[in-house]
């Protein structure tokens, strides 16, 4: 009887061990299946979560500049992802406290590489749109937007990407580049390399003559700001006028040397007034004539007219005789020679030709394009960012800051013992 009971007890223990093993096996299998299911679903859901974050792009930034970026930070995005996680796994598969880590640093719009990509995407879209629907530029009426606007608020200045003022290049460098008709190939190549930025500037920024859209911008002279970088609207225009004057002077010197009649007239009076220094006098007088003509050139450009890069005989506003009334342009001459030149009647028969406005020359914005391509590419992009930031502050948000905007999202979700990484960005 005792042996029978012992056998029954042993069988019960054995069955209990087998049942416990099966139970653990089933539990492990269920846990494993749950882990695989959660991991698989989290991987699939993470794509949707990323798209949900990216779908919250700033509509004003997109409508005004074609740039897709959303406002936020690591903590805000993490909170949203936790909410998405709980909603997606409302069937009970989720963990009570999912571990989510967010890192947006690589996608900050404060990073120039990210900004360049955003500008490129916007420019391509704008270019395609322009082919289908070419919009007319909005001209400023006489007296419109004449008031000067400056930026003096230190908080606003501190949030501008350009930071400390960057030198956009000396006038002497511009002069040397163009005085002999050189540098045009470099300009064309630079414009080709930076085609996206140039197209963006043409599409979204205004100049002294034209507004980019019906939305009012903080600065009227936006192209001019890209060139000069001054936080003063009038200073930017004055700086550009000076550069255009220098550019046109260099081009006019080149054009004068191609005109034998004008050179011969100046050469003759130079030999007459200073036989031993005739070459120096000739070049000084030619440079002064070119500068005088450049003054009219710049004003004509600002009046909406076109000026050819290299002028022909009939393209001149001024005559040789006009130079004699501008002694201030001949300061480099010896005083005695200068006075004799101004009182001389020599060369007055050399006319400027009857100027007729050309339709195939370059307009004001064409010349601005030349100057824009001379600006260092990083400086140019930073100033473009400045303009967008100023307009976003002026139109919509006082506290707009590029550092708080992102073009992508990166995060990882830890499910049980495994971590799932996800990443997405605007394309």
QUIGI-V335033 format. One record per residue. N is the residue number from 1. D_CENTER is the distance of its C-alpha to the mean C-alpha in whole Angstrom. Layout:
N/D_CENTER  N/D_CENTER
This chain:
1/99  2/97  3/95  4/94  5/92  6/91  7/90  8/88  9/86  10/85  11/84  12/82  13/80  14/79  15/78  16/76  17/74  18/73  19/72  20/70  21/68  22/68  23/66  24/64  25/63  26/62  27/60  28/58  29/58  30/56  31/54  32/53  33/52  34/51  35/48  36/47  37/47  38/45  39/43  40/42  41/41  42/39  43/37  44/37  45/36  46/33  47/31  48/32  49/31  50/28  51/27  52/28  53/26  54/23  55/24  56/24  57/20  58/19  59/19  60/18  61/14  62/15  63/17  64/14  65/11  66/13  67/12  68/15  69/16  70/19  71/20  72/23  73/24  74/27  75/30  76/29  77/28  78/31  79/33  80/32  81/33  82/36  83/37  84/36  85/38  86/41  87/41  88/41  89/44  90/46  91/49  92/50  93/48  94/45  95/46  96/47  97/44  98/41  99/39  100/36  101/33  102/29  103/26  104/23  105/21  106/20  107/18  108/16  109/13  110/13  111/13  112/10  113/12  114/12  115/9  116/8  117/11  118/10  119/7  120/10  121/13  122/11  123/10  124/14  125/15  126/14  127/15  128/19  129/19  130/18  131/21  132/24  133/23  134/21  135/21  136/22  137/20  138/21  139/22  140/23  141/27  142/28  143/28  144/26  145/23  146/25  147/25  148/23  149/21  150/20  151/19  152/22  153/23  154/23  155/22  156/19  157/18  158/19  159/16  160/13  161/11  162/11  163/15  164/17  165/16  166/15  167/16  168/14  169/17  170/21  171/22  172/25  173/23  174/21  175/25  176/26  177/24  178/25  179/28  180/30  181/28  182/26  183/23  184/22  185/22  186/20  187/17  188/18  189/18  190/14  191/13  192/15  193/14  194/10  195/11  196/9  197/5  198/8  199/10  200/7  201/6  202/10  203/11  204/10  205/9  206/13  207/14  208/18  209/19  210/18  211/17  212/14  213/17  214/20  215/19  216/18  217/15  218/16  219/15  220/16  221/15  222/11  223/10  224/13  225/11  226/8  227/11  228/13  229/12  230/15  231/16  232/19  233/18  234/21  235/20  236/16  237/18  238/21  239/19  240/18  241/21  242/23  243/20  244/21  245/25  246/25  247/23  248/26  249/28  250/28  251/28  252/31  253/33  254/32  255/33  256/36  257/38  258/38  259/40  260/43  261/45  262/43  263/43  264/47  265/47  266/45  267/47  268/50  269/50  270/48  271/52  272/54  273/52  274/52  275/53  276/53  277/49  278/48  279/45  280/44  281/44  282/43  283/40  284/39  285/40  286/38  287/35  288/36  289/37  290/33  291/32  292/34  293/33  294/29  295/30  296/31  297/28  298/25  299/27  300/28  301/24  302/23  303/26  304/25  305/27  306/26  307/27  308/27  309/26  310/29  311/32  312/35  313/39  314/38  315/35  316/35  317/36  318/38  319/41  320/43  321/45  322/42  323/41  324/44  325/43  326/41  327/42  328/39  329/37  330/40  331/41  332/40  333/44  334/47  335/48  336/51  337/50  338/47  339/50  340/52  341/49  342/48  343/52  344/52  345/52  346/51  347/49  348/49  349/50  350/46  351/44  352/41  353/41  354/41  355/37  356/36  357/33  358/31  359/29  360/28  361/26  362/23  363/21  364/19  365/16  366/17  367/18  368/14  369/13  370/15  371/14  372/10  373/11  374/14  375/11  376/11  377/9  378/9  379/9  380/6  381/4  382/7  383/6  384/4  385/6  386/9  387/9  388/9  389/11  390/13  391/14  392/15  393/17  394/18  395/19  396/20  397/20  398/21  399/21  400/17  401/16  402/13  403/16  404/18  405/17  406/17  407/17  408/20  409/24  410/26  411/30  412/33  413/36  414/40  415/43  416/46  417/46  418/43  419/39  420/37  421/33  422/30  423/27  424/24  425/21  426/19  427/19
